[in-house]
Amino acid sequence: MWLHTNINRARKAVSAVVNRLSGKAIYYIVEGGGWSPDHDGRSITTNLTDISATITITHYGIRNSIVHFGSINTFFKKDQFRLPHKSNKIVITWFHISPGDRRVESIPGAVEYVDLWHTHCNLAKNKLISFGIPEESIEVIPLGVDLDVFCSLSEAQTRVARLKLGIPRGKIVIGSFQKDGN
């Protein structure tokens, strides 16, 4: 445990120095554990062409930029929020709002520091409003879909898939999945 803790501290210290020296316009904070928000951060920052952006695991060292906390977990630590330097604008993404989440109690104190709250649907937006976040500071951007991976099938491909899966012609199929990585 001691070694793991010290390696984490060293990674964050190096990241803070890199943040200070790189001068990016946007820093997307990730957990660094290979979770979906890490993938999102890499996709977003590498596909921005008109603005300089990068992912990082800490808010330390960042000045005069946009600090986008890629998940509520990167903004809170032990029931306290992480505040980057006051010269920055703060964006927080909060997708999964769990019942009984103790961080909700801290929202009124965070509202004065956060410039934009990002979520993926109106249901989550309404939940954030009920916690005291002003509606005008919430942006709903639905989750994207990689159309190269999830594309419409031709009629022939649909027939083959139905046959292979044993789905009778004329039956409606409803599916659902949760993105959690690639």
Residue pairs with C-beta under 8 A, 6 or more apart in sequence:
11 32
11 57
12 57
12 58
12 60
15 56
15 57
15 58
15 60
15 61
16 58
16 60
16 61
17 61
18 56
18 61
19 27
19 56
19 58
19 59
19 60
19 61
19 62
20 61
20 62
20 63
21 61
22 54
23 52
23 65
24 52
24 53
24 54
24 65
25 51
25 52
25 53
25 65
25 66
26 45
26 48
26 51
26 52
26 53
26 54
26 65
26 66
26 68
27 53
27 54
27 55
27 56
27 59
27 62
27 65
27 66
27 67
27 68
28 41
28 44
28 45
28 53
28 54
28 55
28 56
28 68
28 70
29 41
29 55
29 56
29 57
29 58
29 59
29 67
29 68
29 69
29 70
29 74
29 75
30 37
30 38
30 41
30 55
30 56
30 57
30 70
30 71
30 74
31 37
31 38
31 57
31 70
31 71
31 73
31 74
32 38
32 57
34 181
35 71
35 180
35 181
36 179
36 180
36 181
37 70
37 71
37 73
37 74
37 93
38 55
38 70
39 181
39 182
40 70
40 93
41 55
41 70
42 55
44 53
45 53
45 54
45 55
55 70
56 62
59 67
59 69
59 82
59 83
59 84
59 88
60 84
62 84
62 85
62 88
63 85
63 87
63 88
64 87
64 88
65 88
65 89
66 88
66 89
66 90
66 91
67 84
67 88
67 89
67 90
67 91
68 91
68 92
68 93
68 118
69 75
69 82
69 90
69 91
69 92
69 93
70 93
71 93
71 94
71 95
72 92
72 93
72 94
72 103
74 82
75 81
75 82
75 92
75 110
76 82
76 103
76 106
79 102
79 103
79 105
79 106
80 106
81 106
81 109
81 110
81 113
83 90
83 113
84 90
89 115
89 116
90 113
90 114
90 115
90 116
91 114
91 115
91 116
91 117
91 118
92 110
92 114
92 116
92 117
92 118
93 118
93 119
94 117
94 118
94 119
94 124
94 128
95 119
95 120
95 124
97 104
97 124
97 127
97 128
104 131
107 128
107 131
107 132
107 133
108 131
108 132
111 132
111 133
111 134
111 137
114 137
115 137
116 137
116 138
116 139
117 128
117 133
117 137
117 138
117 139
118 138
118 139
118 140
118 141
119 125
119 128
119 138
119 139
119 140
119 141
120 140
120 141
120 142
120 143
121 140
121 142
122 140
124 140
125 135
125 138
125 140
128 138
129 135
129 138
143 179
153 161
159 169
161 167
162 168
162 169
167 173
